[in-house]
Amino acid sequence: MNNYKIECISLNKQYKGRNVLITAVRDVSLKIEKGEFILLKGRSGAGKSTLINLIGGLIAPTSGKVTIDGFIVNQLNNKSLSNLLLNRVGIVFQGFNLLPTYDIYENIEVALAPRGLSKREIKKLAIPYFERFGLSEMMHLLPEELSTGQQQKVAVIRTLIRQPSIILADEPTASIDDITAGEILELMRNLCNEQNVTIILATHGIVPETIADRMIVMENGKVINQ
């Protein structure tokens, strides 16, 4: 087992287009230590989302490998991969993916359902997050009754409440206002400091470089600076 939380080794991902082979990620090798906050930057189409999905095991590489805590992600069976995503890795998508007919508290309950916690235990975990994000008075509203920024906060809570050791965030601030984006980024930075959580935040927008420990830049599927 190595000393890195995450390692990508000669990682490639190709897709077949109608008349061409598209390479979304090409020969990416990088190492990320436990507790690092990484800002993954690049223009739209640079390969950031594909790399996030590869690290999270949501898609398989064409070649190369991803390791988390020394385990080769793309060689895990379905059960082992599910356990990894449930217990170690949290993913924040640009699309909120909230259940529209459940209020936002119920959305959080559903996220914790696989843990087998009692309603009392869930409440004890959830309330501090709603308070920290300023959503205490909105817990029983439906997602459509919230602003875009508030919905993104709920999506972030849904990930954080599972207390993963790794958070992969794909454009989490792309569609929200600057103030809400700043709040979410600050909370992630604090989480990284307080709980030694490893965070990779992908963005093509304007995010202060000072929020991260290190910046990795992608262009045309390749890492050009790390």
C-alpha positions as CSV (number, residue, x, y, z in Angstrom):
1,M,0.0,0.0,0.0
2,N,1.4,3.4,-1.0
3,N,1.6,6.7,0.9
4,Y,-1.0,8.5,-1.3
5,K,-4.7,8.7,-0.8
6,I,-5.3,8.8,-4.6
7,E,-3.0,7.9,-7.5
8,C,-3.7,7.8,-11.2
9,I,-1.2,5.9,-13.3
10,S,-1.0,6.3,-17.1
11,L,-4.8,6.9,-17.2
12,N,-6.6,7.0,-20.5
13,K,-10.2,7.2,-21.5
14,Q,-11.5,7.0,-25.1
15,Y,-15.0,7.0,-26.5
16,K,-16.1,6.0,-30.0
17,G,-17.8,8.8,-31.9
18,R,-19.7,8.3,-35.1
19,N,-16.6,8.6,-37.3
20,V,-13.8,9.2,-34.8
21,L,-12.2,8.0,-31.6
22,I,-12.4,10.6,-28.9
23,T,-9.8,10.7,-26.2
24,A,-11.2,12.5,-23.1
25,V,-8.3,11.7,-20.8
26,R,-4.9,11.0,-22.1
27,D,-1.9,9.5,-20.2
28,V,-2.7,11.2,-16.8
29,S,-0.5,10.3,-13.9
30,L,-0.8,12.2,-10.6
31,K,-0.6,11.6,-6.9
32,I,-2.8,13.2,-4.2
33,E,-1.9,13.0,-0.6
34,K,-4.4,12.5,2.3
35,G,-5.9,15.8,3.3
36,E,-5.0,17.7,0.2
37,F,-7.4,20.2,-1.3
38,I,-6.9,20.1,-5.0
39,L,-8.3,22.6,-7.5
40,L,-8.7,20.9,-10.9
41,K,-8.9,23.6,-13.5
42,G,-9.4,23.7,-17.2
43,R,-11.7,24.9,-19.9
44,S,-15.0,23.1,-20.7
45,G,-14.1,19.9,-22.5
46,A,-10.6,19.7,-21.0
47,G,-11.3,16.3,-19.4
48,K,-12.0,17.3,-15.8
49,S,-15.4,15.6,-15.4
50,T,-14.1,12.5,-17.1
51,L,-11.1,12.4,-14.7
52,I,-13.5,12.9,-11.7
53,N,-15.7,10.0,-12.9
54,L,-12.6,7.8,-13.4
55,I,-11.3,8.5,-9.9
56,G,-14.7,7.8,-8.4
57,G,-15.1,4.6,-10.3
58,L,-18.2,5.7,-12.1
59,I,-16.6,4.9,-15.4
60,A,-13.8,2.5,-16.3
61,P,-10.6,3.6,-18.0
62,T,-9.6,2.4,-21.4
63,S,-6.1,1.8,-20.0
64,G,-4.2,2.7,-16.9
65,K,-5.4,2.5,-13.3
66,V,-6.7,4.5,-10.3
67,T,-5.8,3.6,-6.8
68,I,-7.5,4.8,-3.6
69,D,-5.7,3.8,-0.3
70,G,-3.7,1.3,-2.5
71,F,-6.8,-0.5,-3.9
72,I,-7.1,-0.5,-7.7
73,V,-10.5,1.1,-8.2
74,N,-11.0,-0.2,-11.8
75,Q,-10.3,-3.7,-10.7
76,L,-12.9,-3.9,-7.9
77,N,-16.0,-6.0,-8.3
78,N,-19.4,-4.3,-8.0
79,K,-19.8,-5.0,-4.3
80,S,-16.4,-3.7,-3.4
81,L,-16.8,-0.6,-5.5
82,S,-20.2,0.1,-4.0
83,N,-18.7,-0.2,-0.5
84,L,-15.9,2.2,-1.5
85,L,-18.4,4.8,-2.8
86,L,-20.6,4.3,0.3
87,N,-17.9,4.5,2.9
88,R,-15.0,6.4,1.6
89,V,-15.9,8.5,-1.5
90,G,-18.5,11.3,-1.7
91,I,-19.3,12.9,-5.1
92,V,-20.9,16.4,-5.6
93,F,-22.3,16.8,-9.1
94,Q,-23.1,20.0,-10.9
95,G,-26.6,18.7,-11.3
96,F,-28.1,18.4,-7.9
97,N,-29.9,15.1,-8.4
98,L,-32.4,15.8,-5.6
99,L,-35.5,13.7,-5.4
100,P,-38.3,16.1,-6.4
101,T,-41.1,14.6,-4.4
102,Y,-39.1,14.4,-1.1
103,D,-38.5,17.4,1.1
104,I,-34.9,18.3,1.6
105,Y,-34.6,16.6,5.0
106,E,-36.0,13.4,3.4
107,N,-33.4,13.7,0.7
108,I,-30.8,13.6,3.4
109,E,-32.5,10.6,5.1
110,V,-32.4,8.7,1.8
111,A,-28.7,9.3,1.5
112,L,-28.1,7.8,4.9
113,A,-30.5,4.9,4.5
114,P,-27.7,2.3,3.6
115,R,-26.1,3.0,7.0
116,G,-29.1,1.6,8.8
117,L,-29.3,4.5,11.3
118,S,-32.3,5.3,13.4
119,K,-34.3,8.4,12.8
120,R,-32.9,9.9,16.0
121,E,-29.3,9.2,14.9
122,I,-30.0,10.7,11.4
123,K,-31.5,13.9,13.1
124,K,-28.5,14.2,15.3
125,L,-26.2,14.1,12.3
126,A,-28.3,16.3,10.0
127,I,-29.4,19.2,12.1
128,P,-25.8,20.7,12.5
129,Y,-25.3,20.6,8.8
130,F,-28.6,22.4,8.1
131,E,-27.7,25.0,10.7
132,R,-24.2,25.5,9.3
133,F,-25.6,26.0,5.8
134,G,-28.4,28.3,7.0
135,L,-31.2,25.9,6.0
136,S,-32.7,25.1,9.3
137,E,-36.0,26.8,8.5
138,M,-36.3,25.1,5.1
139,M,-35.8,21.4,6.0
140,H,-39.4,20.5,5.0
141,L,-39.5,22.4,1.7
142,L,-39.4,20.6,-1.6
143,P,-36.4,21.1,-3.8
144,E,-38.4,23.2,-6.3
145,E,-39.2,25.6,-3.5
146,L,-35.6,26.4,-3.0
147,S,-33.3,28.7,-4.9
148,T,-30.6,27.2,-7.1
149,G,-27.9,28.0,-4.5
150,Q,-29.9,26.4,-1.7
151,Q,-30.4,23.3,-3.8
152,Q,-26.7,23.0,-4.3
153,K,-26.2,23.4,-0.5
154,V,-28.5,20.5,0.0
155,A,-26.6,18.4,-2.5
156,V,-23.3,19.2,-0.7
157,I,-24.9,18.3,2.7
158,R,-26.0,15.0,1.2
159,T,-22.4,14.2,0.4
160,L,-20.8,15.6,3.6
161,I,-23.1,14.0,6.0
162,R,-21.8,10.5,5.0
163,Q,-18.4,11.7,6.3
164,P,-16.4,10.4,3.4
165,S,-12.6,10.6,3.5
166,I,-12.5,11.7,-0.2
167,I,-14.8,14.3,-1.8
168,L,-14.9,14.7,-5.6
169,A,-16.8,17.8,-6.6
170,D,-17.5,18.4,-10.3
171,E,-18.3,22.1,-10.9
172,P,-20.2,22.5,-7.6
173,T,-20.3,26.3,-7.9
174,A,-20.9,26.7,-11.7
175,S,-24.6,27.6,-11.5
176,I,-24.9,29.5,-8.2
177,D,-24.2,33.0,-7.1
178,D,-20.8,34.2,-5.9
179,I,-21.9,34.5,-2.2
180,T,-23.3,31.0,-2.0
181,A,-20.3,29.6,-3.9
182,G,-18.0,31.3,-1.4
183,E,-19.9,29.8,1.5
184,I,-19.6,26.3,0.0
185,L,-15.9,26.7,-0.8
186,E,-15.2,27.9,2.7
187,L,-17.0,25.0,4.2
188,M,-15.1,22.5,2.1
189,R,-11.8,24.2,3.0
190,N,-12.7,24.0,6.7
191,L,-13.7,20.4,6.3
192,C,-10.3,19.6,4.7
193,N,-8.5,21.3,7.6
194,E,-10.7,20.0,10.5
195,Q,-11.2,16.4,9.4
196,N,-8.2,15.8,7.0
197,V,-10.6,15.1,4.1
198,T,-9.1,14.8,0.6
199,I,-10.9,17.1,-1.8
200,I,-10.7,17.4,-5.6
201,L,-12.8,20.3,-6.9
202,A,-13.1,20.6,-10.7
203,T,-14.0,24.0,-12.2
204,H,-13.7,26.0,-15.3
205,G,-14.8,29.1,-13.5
206,I,-13.2,31.7,-11.3
207,V,-12.3,30.0,-8.0
208,P,-9.6,31.6,-5.8
209,E,-6.4,29.5,-6.1
210,T,-5.8,30.3,-2.4
211,I,-8.7,28.0,-1.4
212,A,-6.6,25.0,-2.4
213,D,-3.3,23.4,-1.4
214,R,-2.5,22.8,-5.1
215,M,-3.8,23.4,-8.5
216,I,-3.9,20.8,-11.3
217,V,-4.5,22.2,-14.8
218,M,-5.9,20.1,-17.7
219,E,-6.0,20.8,-21.4
220,N,-7.3,18.5,-24.2
221,G,-7.4,15.6,-21.8
222,K,-3.9,16.0,-20.5
223,V,-2.5,17.3,-17.2
224,I,-0.3,20.2,-18.2
225,N,0.5,21.5,-14.8
226,Q,0.5,20.0,-11.3
